[in-house]
């Protein structure tokens, strides 16, 4: 059985999502508009979704959990060193997320 890790960066309009089927390796990166996020996760097989705990993260966590996924909220001070505004956010975010989940 393959398991997917989805690292999600929340924003006002565009949401960055990086998917990984192997620890530390990004298999797919995409940008989704707000209205496309839930339909995308509805068609995705059950996964662990990791996102930074911010104002809207709790809303998104509840909605994504209703679709059958496991959601992990990470404290902002753990995420910030990984370059929130970096163009290479996806690969580093997934690498960080998978290392945190391995330790927990």
C-alpha positions as CSV (number, residue, x, y, z in Angstrom):
1,X,0.0,0.0,0.0
2,X,1.4,3.3,-1.0
3,X,1.0,6.3,1.3
4,X,1.2,10.0,0.2
5,X,2.4,13.0,2.1
6,X,1.0,16.3,1.0
7,X,2.7,19.4,2.2
8,X,0.4,22.4,1.7
9,X,1.3,26.1,1.9
10,X,-1.8,28.2,2.6
11,X,-2.3,31.7,1.1
12,X,-5.2,34.0,0.2
13,X,-5.7,33.0,-3.4
14,X,-3.1,30.4,-4.5
15,X,-2.3,27.3,-2.5
16,X,1.0,25.4,-3.1
17,X,0.8,21.7,-2.7
18,X,3.7,19.3,-2.9
19,X,3.1,15.5,-3.0
20,X,5.5,12.9,-1.9
21,X,5.2,9.1,-2.2
22,X,8.8,8.5,-0.9
23,X,10.3,10.3,2.2
24,X,12.1,13.5,1.2
25,X,11.3,13.2,-2.6
26,X,8.7,15.4,-4.3
27,X,6.6,13.5,-6.9
28,X,4.3,16.3,-7.9
29,X,4.0,20.1,-7.2
30,X,1.0,22.1,-8.0
31,X,-0.7,25.5,-7.4
32,X,-4.4,25.4,-6.7
33,X,-6.9,28.3,-6.4
34,X,-8.9,28.3,-3.2
35,X,-12.1,26.9,-4.8
36,X,-10.1,23.9,-6.3
37,X,-8.5,22.7,-3.1
38,X,-11.3,20.6,-1.7
39,X,-12.2,19.0,-5.0
40,X,-8.6,18.1,-5.5
41,X,-8.2,16.5,-2.1
42,X,-11.6,14.7,-2.6
43,X,-10.2,12.7,-5.5
44,X,-6.8,12.0,-3.8
45,X,-6.5,8.7,-2.0
46,X,-6.1,9.0,1.8
47,X,-2.9,10.9,2.6
48,X,-1.2,12.8,5.4
49,X,-1.6,16.5,4.8
50,X,0.9,18.8,6.6
51,X,0.4,22.5,6.9
52,X,1.7,25.4,8.9
53,X,-0.7,26.3,11.8
54,X,-1.9,29.7,10.9
55,X,-5.3,31.6,11.0
56,X,-7.0,29.6,8.3
57,X,-5.2,26.3,8.9
58,X,-7.8,25.0,11.4
59,X,-10.6,25.5,8.9
60,X,-8.7,23.7,6.1
61,X,-7.7,20.9,8.5
62,X,-11.4,20.3,9.4
63,X,-12.5,20.3,5.8
64,X,-9.7,18.0,4.6
65,X,-10.1,15.6,7.5
66,X,-13.8,15.2,6.5
67,X,-12.5,13.9,3.1
68,X,-10.7,11.0,4.9
69,X,-7.1,12.5,5.2
70,X,-4.9,12.8,8.3
71,X,-4.0,16.4,8.9
72,X,-0.9,17.5,10.9
73,X,-0.5,21.2,11.8
74,X,3.1,22.3,12.4
75,X,3.9,25.3,14.6
76,X,5.1,28.3,12.6
77,X,8.4,28.5,14.4
78,X,9.3,25.0,13.0
79,X,8.3,26.0,9.4
80,X,9.8,29.5,9.1
81,X,13.5,28.4,8.7
82,X,12.5,26.4,5.6
83,X,11.9,29.6,3.5
84,X,8.2,30.2,3.4
85,X,8.6,32.5,0.3
86,X,11.3,30.5,-1.4
87,X,10.6,29.3,-5.0
88,X,12.0,25.9,-3.9
89,X,9.4,25.7,-1.1
90,X,7.9,22.4,-2.2
91,X,10.9,20.1,-2.1
92,X,12.3,21.6,1.2
93,X,8.8,21.7,2.8
94,X,8.1,18.0,2.0
95,X,11.6,17.0,3.2
96,X,11.0,18.9,6.4
97,X,7.5,17.6,6.8
98,X,8.6,14.0,6.3
99,X,11.4,14.3,8.8
100,X,9.1,15.8,11.4
101,X,6.5,13.0,10.9
102,X,9.2,10.3,11.2
103,X,10.2,11.7,14.6
104,X,6.6,11.9,15.9
